């Protein structure tokens, strides 16, 4: 793989290295050579977009796999099933004889689930492929990207009124993770979600050290942190109960908004919070664990005395690097007289660990798939190469996809198999679907039109029509945006 | 960092409530005045600070410019009638559906609610060099940036280019030409009525305008005669996105057949040249012929004669050929059992 990163006038971005890493993970090549070169050009400045490197790498490799399958007479799903990662799949170059590996991968299961729900075999077998000027084609693509980081802090307060207040430092992108990740904490404490509050918004609200809302890490990183804070709270509740009611802390359980000894004494969380304030010290936030971040320490100090205050760093072990995976399926209908095509159906089948919030997850899986579809169907960035000046400045010129460019009933599904290397089992989902959205469309177009019509993205009416007319690709593959 | 440009330069705003007042203002301010209809074309220019008129005359308060009226021979559409109204009007849908189809394919629902029929036919070209403020021929300079060895000209002209290679972006214009519409203008000399195809001009006549309006002139209405009412219509627009996009190319035809022979026909395309093109040679060639694939193919080939592609728009030649073919012989519906 030889990657040239046209980076505009400023410093290099990480796309080229990332593309090699992701391709080595997603297709598990037994041998792979990768080289990356960044060139500076007299063109407008740019920076990374969703799934940087992963998108480009996968979108380069997918059409090659599709073409290979056609030449070999192998089913497109079958060839990907043979090559896709499984379990603690290795990736990247060996460093001192050791390669990195993923925490887990259940992409084969995602492919199988997706192929079944998309009725892949029926669509492949359907005849005729062409009616009049319209041709149909189906495509499948693998997709993955990073899915989580570790080491951030969780912070919660149990109030004397018996409510649990989660302090959430997550920047709200509208994906609901700012709220959702704390359900992991509520579950640990056995507190109904209606009895929980989430405080969020800005640092004046005494929030803990939190990951940035980017890099598809939040669900993974912050469910771990919420889990850690809740476990810390649980430990304190057990200690308070033992101090007040006798016995050893480990004899107490937490649930149903109470701390209780089986068949014996108990107290409510509200009572425990009052005792925490009486006890002070580590129980109400006047003392703070040494390993939490200084930002968290400041927030704990501000909250001290308001109830049982529990702060904890995510110190859970993790063996491997966290990625999420998607198998994407698409069907297109192309009019060979105009080059215009429509996406008839789309399905994304996700391996993202435990599902935290199905609707929010579905929004992410299809939303990011749509971002990838935009790269296939025409989203572009055009500058005049002689003057190095942008010409596509407005949305009607750079053409992000609209809601009418994707099928009305796009479908998604998720395996809901927990990742074994994180206590809640949930991984991140933002970027992993992007490349699959793009490449499944490109592969479906090749299925309809043949491998010799385009070798590029985006593919527009002009790409198709001018090449059909000539019988060979007519738009240069590296001149992506015209 | 980025320069914030979405701030308009100051201008004097006039909001007349009658055509007479509007005309008076336009005469008074001459070439300093900018006519504002729905604003979809205007505000890009003004916010980008590429056009800086001293005076803006906003037509939105003039009731007499709005609405669809029936006349003794057809209908009259006020220039400020929105594209949504045009697309949904029962008489237009019943008798002149070609125009309703074209109007419905313009941009997006929000833009059709705001954009007007008069604005749609009078809008400026969307050549991205010209719209970006590059000092090209059309902007009064002495170069066409799109027609250079490296120029980005995927959406530009294949026919009748003359120094400038920009195209007219209107979807309703070819439909109005096919329907033999008449454009009603108010000029200093009084009312003037012109055929739809004569409203539009190419760079050979004036490189700075797409239409015949002079400073002080106003397009007040569009009349559609009953000549083509209820004829067989075909409209197709090819665009990159399924909504909110200008045409790469569009085609409109109105046809009357008898015994499946083409008795009368009018056909126009847009997106091929700086003005929507009425294809008279095609009309003459197919008149009297059977309406079938052979006639369609012959017409398509004839339509693109003389077309000259630029570096990135050669696809427009087969596209125009096929659209003209389809506008005459139709296209087969394709339905798959899912």
Interface residues (C-beta under 8 A of the other chain):
Chain A: X126 X131 X132 X133 X134 X136 X333 X337 X338 X339 X340 X342 X377 X378 X382 X383 X384 X385 X386 X387 X389 X390 X391 X392 X393 X394 X395 X396 X397 X399 X401 X402 X404 X405 X460 X461 X462 X465 X466 X468 X469 X474 X482
Chain B: X44 X108 X126 X128 X129 X132 X145 X148 X150 X151 X152 X154 X236 X238 X240 X241 X242 X243 X244 X245 X246 X248 X312 X313 X314 X315 X316 X318 X319 X322 X323 X325 X326 X331 X332 X333 X334 X335 X336 X337
